[in-house]
Amino acid sequence: MMQNWRSIAFATATLLLSIITARADDHALIGRWYAALLVADRTELSDLLADDVRIKLDDLGVVQTKQEFIDSIDDWQDAVAGAAIRHRIEKTEGGVTTVIACYDFPNNDMLMQETFSITDNRITASSQAAIAETCDAY
């Protein structure tokens, strides 16, 4: 009976460790995402996105493919010049990580809620919606 208990405890600890490691990997990947986004690094952004990713921009009513997103980086690069992006992970649940991000542009700022689905170290889906016109609540 004691052997059975040890096997269950070991299996539980192993599972818990793998979940914690996966979350840490997801959090690191999201950190890489915002760092690449800030400097409009097309190569890094492309590496972080799954080939079949769908990026939903709720406020614009737009869903982009990977290529459409990468193609839009030229416009983004101009917009993000001189900006800063701060982010914090709010929760990870059911394979989806929710992030609150403050985009500090030179002439304004905006608070966003963004979600990321991550599989095999790639973003498979993302959505973005404004939650405030300033970052005062960040």
C-alpha positions as CSV (number, residue, x, y, z in Angstrom):
1,M,0.0,0.0,0.0
2,M,2.9,2.4,0.8
3,Q,4.4,1.6,-2.6
4,N,1.1,2.5,-4.3
5,W,1.0,5.8,-2.4
6,R,4.6,6.7,-3.5
7,S,3.7,5.9,-7.1
8,I,0.7,8.2,-7.0
9,A,2.7,11.0,-5.3
10,F,5.5,10.7,-7.9
11,A,3.0,10.7,-10.8
12,T,1.3,13.8,-9.3
13,A,4.5,15.6,-8.7
14,T,5.7,14.8,-12.3
15,L,2.5,16.1,-13.8
16,L,2.6,19.3,-11.7
17,L,6.2,19.9,-12.6
18,S,5.4,19.5,-16.3
19,I,2.4,22.0,-16.0
20,I,4.6,24.5,-14.2
21,T,7.3,24.1,-16.8
22,A,4.8,24.6,-19.7
23,R,3.5,27.7,-18.1
24,A,7.0,29.1,-17.6
25,D,7.7,28.4,-21.3
26,D,4.5,30.1,-22.3
27,H,5.3,33.1,-20.2
28,A,8.7,33.3,-21.7
29,L,7.3,33.0,-25.2
30,I,4.8,35.9,-24.5
31,G,7.7,38.0,-23.2
32,R,9.5,37.3,-26.5
33,W,6.3,38.3,-28.4
34,Y,6.2,41.7,-26.8
35,A,9.9,42.3,-27.2
36,A,9.7,41.5,-30.9
37,L,6.5,43.5,-31.3
38,L,8.2,46.6,-29.8
39,V,11.0,46.6,-32.4
40,A,8.8,45.2,-35.2
41,D,11.1,42.1,-35.6
42,R,9.4,40.3,-38.5
43,T,11.7,37.3,-38.2
44,E,11.1,36.7,-34.5
45,L,7.3,37.4,-34.8
46,S,7.1,34.9,-37.7
47,D,9.0,32.3,-35.6
48,L,6.6,32.7,-32.7
49,L,3.5,32.2,-34.8
50,A,2.2,28.9,-36.0
51,D,1.6,28.7,-39.7
52,D,-2.1,28.4,-39.3
53,V,-2.4,31.1,-36.6
54,R,-5.4,33.4,-36.5
55,I,-5.0,36.8,-35.0
56,K,-8.2,38.5,-34.1
57,L,-8.3,42.3,-33.7
58,D,-11.7,42.7,-32.0
59,D,-11.8,46.5,-32.1
60,L,-11.3,46.5,-35.9
61,G,-13.4,43.4,-36.7
62,V,-10.4,41.9,-38.4
63,V,-8.9,38.3,-38.4
64,Q,-5.5,38.0,-39.8
65,T,-3.5,35.0,-41.1
66,K,0.2,34.8,-40.3
67,Q,1.2,36.3,-43.6
68,E,-1.3,39.1,-43.3
69,F,0.0,39.9,-39.8
70,I,3.6,39.9,-40.9
71,D,2.7,42.1,-43.9
72,S,1.1,44.7,-41.6
73,I,4.3,45.1,-39.6
74,D,5.5,47.9,-42.0
75,D,2.7,50.1,-40.7
76,W,3.1,48.9,-37.2
77,Q,6.8,49.8,-37.2
78,D,6.0,53.5,-37.9
79,A,3.3,53.5,-35.1
80,V,5.6,51.8,-32.5
81,A,8.6,54.1,-33.0
82,G,9.5,55.7,-29.6
83,A,6.8,53.6,-27.8
84,A,7.0,51.2,-24.9
85,I,5.0,48.1,-24.1
86,R,4.3,46.9,-20.6
87,H,2.5,43.6,-20.0
88,R,1.4,41.4,-17.2
89,I,-0.1,37.9,-17.4
90,E,-3.4,37.8,-15.7
91,K,-4.2,34.1,-15.9
92,T,-3.6,30.9,-17.8
93,E,-6.6,28.6,-18.0
94,G,-7.7,26.0,-20.4
95,G,-4.6,26.5,-22.7
96,V,-5.3,30.2,-23.0
97,T,-3.1,32.9,-21.4
98,T,-4.7,36.3,-20.8
99,V,-2.5,39.3,-20.8
100,I,-3.1,43.0,-19.9
101,A,-0.8,45.2,-22.0
102,C,-0.2,48.9,-21.9
103,Y,0.9,50.4,-25.2
104,D,2.7,53.7,-24.4
105,F,2.9,55.5,-27.7
106,P,4.6,58.9,-27.9
107,N,1.3,60.8,-28.1
108,N,-1.1,58.5,-26.3
109,D,-1.4,55.2,-24.6
110,M,-3.9,52.3,-24.7
111,L,-4.7,49.5,-22.3
112,M,-5.4,46.1,-24.1
113,Q,-6.6,42.7,-23.1
114,E,-4.9,40.1,-25.2
115,T,-5.2,36.3,-25.2
116,F,-2.8,33.7,-26.6
117,S,-3.3,30.1,-27.3
118,I,0.1,28.3,-27.4
119,T,0.9,24.8,-28.7
120,D,4.3,23.4,-29.2
121,N,6.0,26.7,-28.4
122,R,4.0,28.6,-31.1
123,I,1.1,31.0,-30.9
124,T,-1.8,29.3,-32.5
125,A,-4.4,32.0,-31.8
126,S,-4.5,35.5,-30.5
127,S,-7.1,38.1,-29.8
128,Q,-6.8,41.7,-28.9
129,A,-9.3,44.2,-27.5
130,A,-9.0,47.6,-26.0
131,I,-10.2,48.0,-22.5
132,A,-9.2,51.6,-21.8
133,E,-8.0,54.6,-23.8
134,T,-5.3,55.2,-21.2
135,C,-3.0,53.0,-19.1
136,D,-4.1,54.6,-15.8
137,A,-5.6,51.3,-14.7
138,Y,-2.4,49.3,-15.5
